[in-house]
């Protein structure tokens, strides 16, 4: 079976992947609060005294940042309660983050 965006088994033309508004917004250049490399490393190594002060969903100007540690992941996507998908960008050491405009809501990775 072909993956979304690839040609089908019988040479059918590729279908473009669907993007939602939240997905597209997270791909747009957005300046999120910078994290010091030592801070990132401490979170990734499990030695940070308050990791949830950085991880999870937190308010920023114009929306929310979602951060997660997934050291073995090639990609990370947050799926919000309303079904929108938000691609997270890899910072370093397995720490990922993405921006979501508007109100926060429950999500899963």
C-alpha positions as CSV (number, residue, x, y, z in Angstrom):
1,X,0.0,0.0,0.0
2,X,1.3,3.4,-0.9
3,X,1.8,6.1,1.7
4,X,0.0,9.4,1.4
5,X,1.8,11.5,-1.2
6,X,3.4,8.5,-3.0
7,X,2.3,6.9,-6.3
8,X,0.0,4.0,-5.8
9,X,0.9,0.4,-6.7
10,X,-0.5,0.7,-10.2
11,X,1.3,4.0,-11.1
12,X,-1.6,6.3,-10.0
13,X,-0.5,9.9,-9.6
14,X,0.7,10.9,-6.2
15,X,-1.9,12.5,-3.9
16,X,-0.7,15.6,-1.9
17,X,-0.8,15.2,1.8
18,X,-3.7,17.2,3.4
19,X,-2.8,20.0,5.7
20,X,-5.1,21.6,8.3
21,X,-5.0,25.2,9.4
22,X,-3.1,24.3,12.6
23,X,-0.6,22.1,10.6
24,X,0.0,24.9,8.1
25,X,0.4,27.5,10.9
26,X,3.0,25.4,12.7
27,X,5.0,25.2,9.5
28,X,5.1,29.0,9.2
29,X,8.2,30.7,10.6
30,X,7.4,31.7,14.2
31,X,9.8,32.9,16.9
32,X,9.2,30.8,20.0
33,X,10.9,31.4,23.3
34,X,14.5,30.2,23.0
35,X,15.8,27.4,25.3
36,X,19.4,27.4,26.4
37,X,21.2,24.2,25.2
38,X,22.0,23.2,28.8
39,X,18.3,23.4,29.6
40,X,17.4,21.2,26.6
41,X,20.1,18.7,27.5
42,X,18.9,18.5,31.1
43,X,15.4,17.8,30.0
44,X,16.5,15.2,27.5
45,X,18.7,13.5,30.0
46,X,16.0,13.5,32.7
47,X,18.0,15.6,35.1
48,X,16.0,18.9,34.9
49,X,14.4,19.6,38.3
50,X,11.1,20.9,36.7
51,X,10.8,19.4,33.2
52,X,7.0,20.2,33.0
53,X,7.7,23.9,33.2
54,X,9.0,23.4,29.6
55,X,7.3,20.3,28.3
56,X,3.7,20.1,27.3
57,X,1.5,23.0,26.2
58,X,2.3,26.5,27.3
59,X,0.9,29.9,26.3
60,X,3.0,32.2,24.1
61,X,2.1,35.3,22.1
62,X,-0.7,34.5,19.7
63,X,-1.2,30.9,20.8
64,X,0.6,28.0,22.5
65,X,3.8,26.1,22.1
66,X,3.8,22.3,22.5
67,X,7.0,20.6,23.5
68,X,7.8,16.9,23.9
69,X,10.8,14.6,24.3
70,X,10.9,11.9,21.7
71,X,14.6,11.0,21.3
72,X,14.1,8.2,18.8
73,X,11.5,9.9,16.6
74,X,12.0,10.9,13.0
75,X,8.9,13.1,13.1
76,X,6.5,14.1,15.9
77,X,2.9,15.3,15.4
78,X,0.5,16.5,18.0
79,X,-3.2,15.7,17.4
80,X,-5.5,18.1,19.1
81,X,-8.9,17.4,20.5
82,X,-10.6,19.0,17.5
83,X,-8.6,16.7,15.2
84,X,-6.1,19.2,13.9
85,X,-2.6,18.0,13.5
86,X,0.5,20.1,14.4
87,X,3.9,19.0,13.2
88,X,6.6,19.6,15.8
89,X,10.1,20.7,14.8
90,X,13.2,19.0,16.3
91,X,15.3,21.4,18.4
92,X,18.1,19.0,19.6
93,X,18.7,16.0,21.9
94,X,15.2,14.6,21.1
95,X,13.3,17.7,22.2
96,X,10.5,18.8,19.7
97,X,8.3,21.9,19.6
98,X,5.6,23.4,17.6
99,X,3.3,26.4,17.6
100,X,-0.5,26.4,17.7
101,X,-2.5,29.6,17.1
102,X,-5.5,30.4,19.2
103,X,-6.8,28.7,22.3
104,X,-5.1,25.6,23.9
105,X,-6.8,22.3,24.0
106,X,-6.1,18.7,24.9
107,X,-3.8,16.8,22.5
108,X,-2.0,13.5,22.1
109,X,1.3,12.8,20.4
